[in-house]
Amino acid sequence: MKKEFNVVIEHGSDGFYVASVPELRGCHTQAKSLDTLMKRVREAIELCLEVEGQNMPSYEFVGIKG
């Protein structure tokens, strides 16, 4: 099953980019560059899906669209 998630990205005054996934409770990460942020948000989504797996329908992570 293919599932897409919305990712909200903000750029803080401290120079960090912060990404959060509103559909997944507690799913957020940060990085100094957008390239690193994209890798980290993918990992965060995968981990959130793994942790929430017992309470959520089974989803397969497909990718991030930038």
N, C-alpha and C positions, 0 to 999 in steps of 0.2 A: 504494500500500500504506500503510495507516494503522499507525502505531507509537506506543505510549505509553511514556514513560520515568518512572521514579520519581525524584523530586527530594527530596533531604534538605536541610532548612533548619535552620541553627543560628544562635543569637543570641549573639554574643560579649560579653564584659565591656567591650570597647572601643566598643560601640554599633553595630557592623556586623552585618548579616545575611550569612551565608555559605551559598551553595547549591552542592551537588554532585550529579552524576548518576552513580550507581554503574555503570550499564551502559556508559558512555562514558569510556574512559580519559582522564584529565586534564581532564575537563569540570567546571569550577567557576567561580564568580564571587562577587562581594560587592557590597554597597550599604548605604547608611544607612537606606533605607526599603524596605518590602516591595513597593511599587509599582515602584520602580526595579529591585529585585532580579528581579521577574518578567520585566521587559523584558530585562534582561541575561542571565538564564538561557535565555530563548528564543534570543537571539543566540548564546550559547555552544553550545547544542545544535545550531543550524544550522551553525555553524563546525566543530564536531567531526564532524558527519555529512559535511560537505564534505571535510575533511582525511582522514578515515578511509574515504572513499568507495571507494577501490580495495580495501580489505580487508574491507568490510562489504557485506551485501546492500543494494540500493537502497531507501532509506526516504524518505518525504516527511514533513516536519515538519507536524503538524496543530495543536498548541496545548498550553497548560498549564492544568491544572485546579487551582484554588486552594481 
